[in-house]
Amino acid sequence: LNPTMSEGYAVKADLLGFTRRVDEAVQYADKCIQLDPHSVGAGWVAAAIYRKAGLYQKAIKTFRSINHPPASVHALISVCFANMELHEESEREMQRYLELAKQQMPVLPRNEDDWRQLWRNNLPYQYDEDFDEFFELLVKAGLLKMAEETVYEAPSIAVLPFENMSGDPEQEHFADGITTDIIATLSRFKHMRTMSRFSILKYKTEKTSIDEIATEQGVRYILEGSVRRSGERIRVSAELIDSRTHDVVWSERYDRNLDDLFAVQDEIAKSIAVALKVHLDDGDMAMHRSTGTSNIKAWQLVLAAVDLQDTYIQKNILEARSMAVEATRLDPEYPYAWVCLGWTYWQEIYAGWGSDSMGKLLAEAKHACQKAFDILPDYSEAWTLWGLIHLMKHEAEEALEACRRAVDLEPGNAEVQALMAFAYLFVDEFEQARKHNQNMLKLCPVLPNWYYLIEGETHRLEGNPSESIQIFRKGIDVEPESPLCRFYLVDALMQIGDITNAQKIADEIRALDDSANGKGLVQTFSSNEAIRESFRANLARFDLV
């Protein structure tokens, strides 16, 4: 039907190779490359066939022609070099594979069986002996030996929601706040990987085993705890569990006056760090202290506001603003209250409700952010907001500089990593965006809906709109009443010519929030005017801007 379709020849080559008809497969591999030397799929299949046929130089050349290759390509190139007895080159490629795999997987396989299962799942073989032969080549190339040297990671921990033992539903925010602030403190430790607050929220209502949590979150250590408040006294209990052995590594109970709450949180965080053998001196600890407030009511208001902000639903953002305003009134020296307030103004522009008043809203966001800086100049949360204010004004260099400053200050904060990726997407720096997106995923395996925009747009820059579509739909599933991910989904559907489904999604946006529009999203989509205009045109087709 179409003798010039390279993908057809690639599929035929793949099937022939799968059934050991390698000599015939090489002919079809040559043809698919001849027809389309730039096709990623054709390049992948052809290179794999050349490797099976023993055409190692040709396989290496073809693997290296693939744009934005996955980590596994480096392992396959390493195998080719190993078969050619070029051991130095083989080791270099295998080391590159392991470095990338470590970035992209929460936990590397721990033994030969786990590595074997990983590759068995990724590369289908019809015959077990063919796979065994291939895996032996990976071992020959140094996979297991080099993995042992690479597998050590910084201690990783998931802080489960602390249980409210007070018997008073009103104290739920109080218990949640303990959890949130301990996570915030631990995320400042450069040599510890701490799962984000959003990633562990589901365990508040789900009864899940230690083993399941460790697997889902990709961590070794689990912190459990409870809070009991009685009048002006508080009892905080916590224990740290090693998921591999189920041993309690550390446990402690704190009985304090309520006004000592933040000192207790800091004490818990430091004790955990010691138990995990992470070296901290007094200077580092001072820098890493959780930024809190002496006013418990202000703190509780901000915690509730942050949960509302993550939804990107208009009424929730406005309610969050009221809470943040009240928090700043109760404690004008509380920096995160000011940052929280500033974000509500930025979000109003970004989500399209206030795009016609951008100048005024940006001024309010800038004022709130400056208030936070006046209190604490090296506050990472303020630097990310500052960066996104510049980004909204198309001041790309200033935006990148501010977000980099935030990452330097708090590399273990998932939101800081996410917004750094967002800033790099704005300037179309794909490799940097992907790096920080991977950091975000390692820190927050369970994502709030707006994180999916960053993940989806990263795939868009890879030239993979179909993958973007799947990711944006996941974001919708997380927050079904928010229109945010749907705007990006409309654009991705238009990129593949699916006008019918794009119209359905546009209708959903109107049904959810008729006041929402995509002007703010267009403003922050790209520093490249042509790319920005393409996004605007796709939304405009459905009167969404």
C-alpha positions in Angstrom: 0.0 0.0 0.0 2.9 2.4 0.8 6.3 1.1 -0.3 8.0 4.2 0.9 6.9 4.1 4.6 10.0 3.5 6.6 8.0 2.5 9.7 6.7 -0.5 7.8 10.1 -1.8 6.9 11.2 -1.2 10.6 8.3 -3.3 11.9 9.1 -6.1 9.4 12.8 -6.0 10.4 11.8 -6.1 14.1 9.6 -9.1 13.6 12.2 -11.0 11.5 14.8 -10.3 14.2 12.4 -11.5 16.9 12.1 -14.8 15.1 15.9 -15.2 14.5 15.7 -14.4 10.8 18.5 -11.9 11.2 20.0 -11.8 7.7 16.6 -11.0 6.2 16.0 -8.4 9.0 19.2 -6.6 8.0 17.9 -6.0 4.5 14.7 -4.4 5.9 16.7 -2.4 8.5 18.9 -0.9 5.7 15.7 0.0 3.7 14.0 1.8 6.6 17.1 3.8 7.3 17.5 4.6 3.6 13.9 5.9 3.5 14.1 8.0 6.7 17.5 8.4 8.3 16.0 10.7 10.9 13.2 8.5 12.2 13.8 7.6 15.9 11.8 4.4 15.7 13.5 3.3 12.5 16.9 4.1 14.0 16.2 2.2 17.1 15.0 -1.0 15.3 17.8 -0.9 12.7 20.6 -0.4 15.3 19.2 -3.4 17.3 19.1 -5.6 14.2 22.7 -4.6 13.3 23.8 -5.5 16.8 22.1 -8.9 16.6 23.8 -9.5 13.2 27.2 -8.7 14.6 27.5 -5.5 12.6 28.8 -3.6 15.7 30.3 -0.5 14.1 27.1 0.0 12.0 25.0 -0.5 15.1 27.0 2.1 17.1 26.7 4.6 14.4 22.9 4.1 14.1 22.3 4.2 17.8 24.2 7.5 18.0 22.1 9.0 15.3 19.0 8.8 17.5 17.9 12.2 18.8 17.4 12.4 22.6 18.1 8.7 23.2 16.9 6.9 26.3 19.5 5.7 28.8 19.3 2.2 27.6 20.9 3.2 24.2 24.2 3.7 26.1 24.1 0.2 27.5 23.5 -1.3 24.0 26.4 0.7 22.6 28.5 -0.6 25.5 27.6 -4.2 24.5 28.7 -3.5 21.0 32.1 -2.2 22.2 32.5 -5.2 24.5 32.0 -7.6 21.6 34.7 -5.7 19.7 37.0 -6.1 22.8 37.2 -2.2 23.1 36.9 -2.3 26.9 37.7 1.3 27.7 34.9 2.5 25.3 32.6 -0.1 26.7 33.1 1.0 30.3 32.6 4.6 29.4 29.2 3.9 27.8 28.1 1.6 30.6 29.0 4.3 33.1 27.0 6.8 31.2 24.0 4.4 31.2 24.2 4.0 34.9 24.4 7.7 35.6 21.3 8.4 33.5 19.5 5.4 34.9 20.2 6.6 38.4 18.6 10.0 37.5 15.5 8.4 35.9 14.7 5.6 38.4 13.9 6.2 42.1 16.0 3.2 43.0 18.4 1.2 40.9 18.1 -2.6 40.8 19.9 -4.1 43.8 21.1 -7.5 42.4 21.5 -9.6 39.3 17.9 -10.9 39.4 16.5 -7.4 39.5 18.7 -6.2 36.6 17.7 -9.3 34.6 14.0 -8.6 35.2 14.4 -4.9 34.3 15.9 -5.8 30.9 13.6 -8.7 30.3 10.6 -6.3 30.6 12.2 -3.6 28.4 13.5 -5.8 25.5 11.1 -8.6 24.4 12.7 -11.8 23.2 10.8 -14.8 21.9 13.4 -17.3 23.1 14.7 -17.3 26.6 18.2 -18.4 25.5 18.4 -15.4 23.2 17.7 -13.1 26.2 20.2 -15.0 28.3 22.9 -14.5 25.7 22.1 -10.8 25.6 22.2 -10.4 29.3 25.5 -12.2 29.5 26.8 -9.5 27.1 25.6 -6.8 29.5 27.5 -8.5 32.3 30.6 -8.7 30.1 30.3 -5.0 29.4 30.4 -4.4 33.2 26.8 -3.8 34.1 26.8 -5.7 37.5 30.3 -4.7 38.6 29.8 -1.0 37.8 26.3 -1.0 39.2 27.7 -2.0 42.6 29.9 1.1 42.6 27.0 3.3 41.5 24.0 2.0 43.4 24.8 3.9 46.6 22.4 6.8 46.9 21.9 9.5 49.5 19.6 8.3 52.3 16.0 8.5 51.2 13.0 9.0 53.4 9.2 9.4 53.2 7.6 11.2 56.1 4.1 9.8 56.6 1.3 12.0 57.7 1.5 12.3 61.5 -1.6 10.9 63.1 -3.9 13.2 65.1 -4.4 11.5 68.5 -6.3 14.4 70.0 -9.7 13.1 69.1 -10.6 16.5 67.7 -11.1 16.9 63.9 -10.2 20.5 64.3 -6.6 19.5 65.0 -6.1 17.7 61.7 -4.3 20.8 60.2 -2.1 20.9 63.3 -1.0 17.3 62.7 -0.6 17.9 59.0 1.5 21.0 59.8 4.0 18.9 61.8 4.4 16.6 58.9 4.8 19.5 56.4 7.4 21.3 58.4 9.5 18.2 59.1 9.5 17.5 55.3 10.5 21.2 54.7 13.4 20.9 57.1 14.7 17.6 55.8 14.4 18.7 52.1 17.1 21.3 52.9 19.7 18.6 53.6 21.7 18.3 50.4 22.8 14.7 51.2 19.3 13.4 51.9 16.4 12.7 49.5 13.0 13.5 51.0 9.7 12.8 49.3 7.5 15.8 48.9 4.4 16.6 51.0 2.0 15.9 48.1 3.5 12.6 47.3 2.7 11.1 50.7 -0.8 12.7 51.3 -2.6 9.6 50.1 -1.3 7.6 53.0 -3.4 9.8 55.3 -6.5 7.8 54.3 -5.0 4.6 52.8 -3.7 1.8 55.1 -0.5 0.7 53.3 2.3 -1.5 54.5 5.8 -0.3 55.0 7.1 -2.5 52.1 4.4 -1.0 49.7 5.2 2.6 50.7 9.0 2.0 50.3 8.4 0.5 46.8 5.9 3.2 45.7 8.1 6.1 46.9 11.4 4.6 46.0 12.8 5.1 49.6 14.6 3.1 52.2 13.4 4.9 55.4 9.9 5.7 56.6 9.1 8.1 59.4 5.9 7.6 61.3 4.5 9.8 64.1 1.6 11.1 66.0 0.6 14.4 67.7 -1.5 14.7 70.8 -2.5 18.2 71.8 -4.1 19.0 75.2 -4.7 22.6 76.0 -1.3 24.4 75.8 0.7 21.1 75.9 1.8 19.0 73.0 3.2 15.5 72.7 5.0 14.5 69.5 6.0 10.9 69.0 8.1 9.6 66.0 9.9 6.6 64.9 12.2 5.9 61.9 11.9 2.5 60.2 14.4 0.9 57.8 12.1 -0.6 55.2 14.6 -3.3 54.3 14.8 -4.8 57.7 11.8 -3.3 59.4 14.1 -2.3 62.3 13.3 0.9 64.2 16.4 2.9 63.6 15.4 5.7 65.9 12.4 6.7 68.0 11.7 9.6 70.4 8.8 11.3 72.3 8.7 15.0 72.9 6.4 16.6 75.6 6.5 20.4 75.3 4.6 23.6 75.8 2.8 24.6 72.6 5.1 27.6 72.2 8.0 25.2 71.8 6.5 23.6 68.7 9.0 24.7 66.1 12.0 23.9 68.3 10.5 20.4 68.6 10.2 20.0 64.8 13.8 21.1 64.4 15.0 18.7 67.1 13.2 15.8 65.3 14.7 16.6 62.0 18.2 16.8 63.4 17.8 13.5 65.2 16.7 11.8 62.0 19.7 13.2 60.2 22.0 11.8 62.8 20.3 8.4 62.7 20.8 8.4 58.9 24.5 9.2 59.4 24.2 12.5 57.5 26.8 14.9 58.8 25.6 18.3 59.9 27.5 21.0 61.7 25.8 23.8 63.6 26.2 26.3 60.8 24.5 24.0 58.3 21.7 23.3 60.8 21.1 27.0 61.3 20.7 27.5 57.6 18.5 24.5 57.2 16.1 25.3 60.1 12.5 25.2 59.1 11.2 28.7 58.5 8.2 29.0 60.8 6.2 31.4 62.9 5.5 31.8 66.5 1.8 32.2 65.7 0.2 28.8 65.5 -3.0 30.2 63.9 -1.1 31.9 61.1 0.8 28.7 60.5 -2.4 26.6 60.3 -4.0 29.1 57.9 -1.0 29.0 55.5 -1.0 25.1 55.5 -4.7 25.1 54.5 -4.1 27.8 51.9 -1.3 25.7 50.2 -3.6 22.7 49.8 -6.2 25.0 48.1 -3.5 26.5 45.8 -2.4 23.2 44.4 -5.8 22.6 42.8 -5.8 25.7 40.5 -9.5 26.1 40.9 -10.6 29.7 41.0 -12.7 29.7 44.2 -10.0 27.8 46.0 -7.3 30.3 44.9 -9.4 33.2 46.2 -10.1 31.4 49.5 -6.3 30.7 49.8 -5.7 34.4 49.3 -8.0 35.4 52.1 -6.2 32.9 54.4 -2.8 34.2 53.5 -3.9 37.8 54.1 -5.1 36.8 57.5 -1.9 35.0 58.2 0.2 38.0 57.4 -2.0 40.1 59.6 -1.5 37.7 62.5 2.3 37.5 62.0 3.7 40.1 59.6 7.2 38.5 60.0 6.1 35.1 58.6 7.9 34.8 55.2 6.0 31.9 53.8 2.7 33.6 54.4 3.9 36.4 52.1 5.1 33.9 49.5 1.8 32.1 49.7 -0.1 35.4 49.2 2.2 36.4 46.3 1.5 33.1 44.5 -2.3 33.7 44.5 -1.8 36.9 42.5 0.5 35.1 40.0 -1.9 32.2 39.7 -4.8 34.5 39.0 -2.9 35.8 35.9 -1.6 32.4 34.9 -4.9 30.6 35.0 -6.6 33.4 33.0 -9.0 34.9 35.5 -7.0 38.1 35.9 -5.0 38.3 32.7 -6.6 41.6 31.8 -5.2 43.1 35.0 -1.7 41.6 34.7 0.2 44.7 35.6 -1.7 45.3 38.8 -1.7 41.6 39.9 2.1 41.3 39.2 2.7 44.4 41.3 0.8 42.7 44.2 2.8 39.5 43.7 6.1 41.4 43.6 5.2 43.4 46.8 4.4 40.2 48.7 7.6 38.5 47.5 9.7 41.5 48.5 8.1 41.3 52.0 9.4 37.8 52.2 12.9 38.9 51.1 12.9 41.6 53.7 12.4 39.0 56.4 14.6 36.3 54.9 16.8 37.2 51.9 18.0 33.6 51.2 14.5 32.0 51.1 14.2 29.6 48.3 10.4 29.7 48.1 10.6 33.5 47.6 13.3 33.1 44.9 11.1 30.7 42.8 8.2 33.2 43.0 10.5 36.0 42.0 11.7 34.0 39.0 8.2 33.3 37.8 7.2 37.0 38.1 10.1 37.7 35.8 9.1 34.9 33.5 5.5 36.3 33.2 7.2 39.6 32.0 9.3 37.7 29.5 12.5 38.6 31.3 14.0 35.1 30.7 17.5 35.6 32.1 16.3 37.2 35.3 13.8 34.3 35.7 16.5 31.6 35.2 18.9 33.3 37.6 16.3 33.5 40.3 15.2 29.9 39.9 18.8 28.7 39.9 19.3 30.6 43.1 16.3 28.7 44.6 17.8 25.3 43.5 21.1 26.2 45.1 19.4 27.1 48.3 17.1 24.1 48.5 17.9 21.3 46.0 15.7 18.8 47.9 12.5 20.7 47.4 10.3 19.2 44.7 8.5 22.4 43.9 11.7 24.3 43.5 12.9 21.7 41.0 9.6 21.7 39.2 9.6 25.5 38.7 13.2 25.4 37.6 12.1 22.9 34.9 9.2 25.3 34.0 11.7 28.1 33.5 13.9 26.1 31.2 10.8 25.0 29.2 10.0 28.7 28.7 13.4 29.2 26.9 13.2 25.8 25.2 16.2 24.4 26.9 15.1 20.8 26.7 18.0 19.0 28.3 18.0 21.2 31.4 14.2 21.0 31.7 14.4 17.2 31.6 17.1 17.1 34.2 15.1 19.2 36.7 11.9 17.3 35.8 13.6 14.1 36.7 14.7 15.6 40.0 11.1 16.6 40.6 9.9 13.1 39.9 12.4 11.5 42.2 11.3 13.8 45.0 7.6 13.6 44.3 6.4 10.3 42.7 2.8 11.3 43.3 2.2 14.6 41.6 -0.3 17.5 42.1 -2.0 18.4 38.8 0.1 21.3 37.8 3.3 19.2 37.9 1.8 17.2 35.0 2.1 20.3 32.8 5.8 20.3 33.3 6.1 16.6 32.7 3.9 16.8 29.6 5.6 19.8 28.1 9.0 18.1 28.6 7.7 15.4 26.3 6.4 18.0 23.8 9.9 19.4 23.4 11.0 15.8 22.7 8.6 15.8 19.8 6.3 13.3 21.4 2.8 14.9 21.6 1.1 11.5 22.1 3.0 11.0 25.3 2.1 14.5 26.3 -1.6 13.8 25.8 -1.4 10.8 28.2 0.3 12.8 30.8 -2.1 15.8 30.6 -5.0 13.3 31.0 -3.3 12.0 34.2 -3.2 15.6 35.5 -6.9 15.9 34.8 -7.6 12.7 36.7 -5.7 14.1 39.8 -7.9 17.3 39.8 -11.0 16.7 37.6 -12.6 20.1 38.5 -9.6 22.1 37.4 -9.5 23.4 33.8 -5.7 23.9 33.9 -4.4 20.7 32.3 -7.2 20.8 29.8 -5.8 23.9 28.0 -2.5 22.1 27.4 -4.4 19.0 26.3 -6.3 21.0 23.7 -3.0 22.2 22.2 -1.5 18.7 22.2 -4.6 17.2 20.5 -4.4 19.9 17.9 -0.7 19.0 17.2 -1.8 15.6 16.1 -4.8 16.9 14.2 -7.5 15.5 16.6 -9.9 18.4 16.3 -12.9 16.4 17.5 -11.4 15.5 20.9 -9.9 19.0 21.2 -13.4 20.4 20.9 -14.7 18.0 23.6 -12.0 19.2 26.0 -12.7 22.8 25.2 -16.4 22.2 26.0 -15.3 20.7 29.4 -13.3 23.8 30.2 -16.3 26.0 29.6 -18.5 23.7 31.7 -16.1 23.9 34.6 -15.3 27.6 34.6 -16.6 29.9 31.9 -14.4 32.7 33.2 -11.2 30.9 32.6 -9.1 31.7 29.5 -5.6 30.8 28.2 -4.1 34.3 28.0 -1.8 33.7 31.0 -0.8 30.3 29.8 0.1 31.7 26.4 2.1 34.5 28.2 4.3 31.9 30.0 4.4 29.2 27.3 7.6 30.1 25.5 10.0 33.0 25.0 9.9 32.1 21.3 7.1 34.2 19.8 6.4 31.7 17.0 5.9 28.9 19.4 3.8 31.1 21.7 1.6 32.1 18.7 1.1 28.5 17.7 -0.2 27.7 21.2 -2.4 30.8 21.2 -3.8 29.9 17.7 -4.7 26.4 18.8 -6.6 27.7 21.9 -8.2 30.6 19.9 -9.8 28.1 17.5 -12.1 27.2 20.4 -12.4 30.7 21.8 -10.2 29.9 24.8 -8.1 33.1 24.7 
